[in-house]
Structures are given as structure tokens and as C-alpha cells.
Amino acid sequence: MRMRLMAAAGVAAALSLGAALPAFASDAQPSAGQSHAVAAHHTADLGGLMAKRKVKVYQDASYKNRNTTFTENMRNLKKDGWNDTISSARNQGSRTVTFYQHAGYKGARFSLAPGESEPHFGDVGMSDKTSSVKFR
């Protein structure tokens, strides 16, 4: 019982920090009273949570050149080398994503609903101006 509580606390902490679980976490064997189907269901739930927040951003308009995918809120893109460089994006998740002009989710902003994309941030006044990204 104690191991289950510690593992659950570790998963909760990883989710709240937006951290990925180590690869071996999915290899864990179900405990004595738990079926393989239940263990697989919990693993699927974790994957579903991570899939809700997913936006692919591109350095240039029309989804070209350098790109990366964000799956968590990004308070300051300067640390990740993406400050004031995003020119297009595709929201591949099931949550709305908002792009902010300044770090800390401040300044001018615009949002993409799930499944939406923006081929040129210049069309919404945000080309090369994004400094933070937040999911809702």
C-alpha cells in the first residue's frame, strides 16, 4: 500500500510540474490485487492527459523551418530559445492555446482553439512577438 501511495504522489508531482515520466514507469507490474487491464487503463489515462496540451510552433510562416512542440505552459520562452521567433503554429491538442506578447502571460495575445492553425502570426499582429504560451 505504501508503494502505491508514493508512486501516485510521484505521478501527481510529475503532472503538476509538466514533467515527463521516465520510460521505465510504463514497465511497472500491476500490484497483487490489480489486473493488467486496470494498469493499462491508468497508463492510457496519463497519455491522454499529456495529449490534451500540444501545439507545434514554427520559426517561419507557412509552417516552415525550425519547429518544436510545447505540451506545457511556457512562462518565458527566452529560456528555450523561442522568444520572439514564432511565426506559425498548429494546435494539435484538445485544449485552447494562447500566445502572449510578453513573458508571464502578459501583453497582446491571441488564441488557437483545438485543431486550429495559424499560418502567419503577422496576420494577427504577433509575428516574432510571442514570449509566453499558455493552455486552457
C-alpha positions in Angstrom: 0.0 0.0 0.0 2.8 2.4 0.9 4.5 1.9 -2.5 1.2 2.7 -4.3 0.8 6.0 -2.4 4.4 7.0 -3.1 4.0 6.1 -6.8 0.7 8.1 -7.0 2.3 11.1 -5.4 5.2 10.9 -7.8 2.8 10.8 -10.8 0.8 13.7 -9.4 4.0 15.7 -8.9 5.2 14.9 -12.4 1.9 16.0 -13.9 1.8 19.2 -11.9 5.3 20.2 -12.9 4.6 19.2 -16.6 7.5 16.7 -16.4 7.6 13.5 -18.4 7.7 10.2 -16.5 10.8 8.1 -17.0 10.5 5.3 -19.6 10.5 2.6 -17.0 7.4 3.9 -15.4 5.2 2.2 -18.0 7.0 -1.1 -17.4 5.8 -1.3 -13.8 4.0 -4.5 -12.9 0.5 -4.3 -11.5 0.2 -5.0 -7.8 -1.3 -8.2 -6.5 -4.9 -7.0 -6.4 -4.8 -5.2 -9.7 -5.4 -6.6 -13.2 -3.2 -5.9 -16.2 -6.2 -4.2 -17.9 -6.5 -1.8 -15.0 -2.8 -1.0 -15.1 -3.0 -0.4 -18.8 -6.1 1.8 -18.3 -4.1 4.0 -15.8 -1.2 4.3 -18.3 -3.7 5.3 -21.1 -5.2 8.0 -18.8 -1.7 9.5 -18.3 -1.1 9.6 -22.0 -4.5 11.2 -22.6 -3.7 13.9 -20.1 -0.4 14.8 -21.9 -2.1 14.7 -25.3 -4.6 17.4 -24.3 -1.9 20.1 -24.4 0.0 20.0 -27.7 0.9 22.9 -30.0 3.6 22.7 -32.7 5.2 26.1 -33.4 7.4 27.1 -36.4 10.1 29.7 -36.8 8.7 30.9 -40.2 5.3 31.5 -41.7 3.6 28.6 -43.5 4.9 26.1 -41.0 8.4 26.2 -42.3 12.0 25.7 -40.9 12.8 25.2 -37.2 10.0 23.8 -35.1 9.2 22.4 -31.8 6.2 21.1 -29.8 5.0 22.5 -26.5 3.0 20.3 -24.2 3.0 22.6 -21.1 2.6 26.2 -20.2 5.7 28.2 -21.1 6.0 31.3 -18.9 9.2 32.7 -20.6 10.3 31.4 -24.0 13.7 33.1 -23.7 15.0 30.1 -21.7 14.1 27.8 -24.5 15.3 29.8 -27.5 11.9 30.6 -28.8 11.4 34.2 -27.6 10.1 36.5 -30.3 10.7 33.8 -33.1 7.3 32.0 -33.6 5.7 32.8 -36.9 3.2 30.0 -37.4 1.6 27.2 -35.3 -0.8 24.2 -35.3 -2.8 23.4 -32.2 -2.7 19.6 -32.2 -4.2 19.1 -28.8 -7.7 19.3 -27.3 -7.1 22.5 -25.2 -7.1 26.1 -26.4 -3.6 27.6 -26.5 -2.9 31.3 -26.1 0.2 33.1 -27.3 1.3 36.2 -25.3 3.5 39.1 -26.4 5.4 39.3 -23.1 6.7 36.8 -20.6 4.4 35.9 -17.7 1.3 35.7 -19.9 1.1 39.5 -20.4 0.5 41.9 -23.2 -1.2 41.4 -26.6 -2.4 37.9 -27.2 -4.3 35.6 -29.5 -5.6 32.0 -29.2 -6.0 28.9 -31.2 -8.8 26.5 -30.4 -8.2 22.8 -30.6 -7.5 21.8 -34.2 -6.9 25.3 -35.4 -3.8 26.6 -37.0 -2.3 30.0 -37.9 0.0 30.0 -41.0 1.2 33.6 -40.4 1.3 35.3 -37.0 1.8 38.6 -38.8 -1.9 38.4 -39.8 -2.9 38.7 -36.1 -0.1 41.2 -35.3 2.1 38.7 -33.4 4.8 37.7 -35.9 8.1 37.2 -34.0 6.5 38.7 -30.9 5.5 35.7 -28.7 7.2 35.5 -25.3 4.9 33.1 -23.4 2.4 30.3 -24.2 -0.5 29.1 -22.0 -3.0 26.2 -22.4 -6.6 26.5 -21.1 
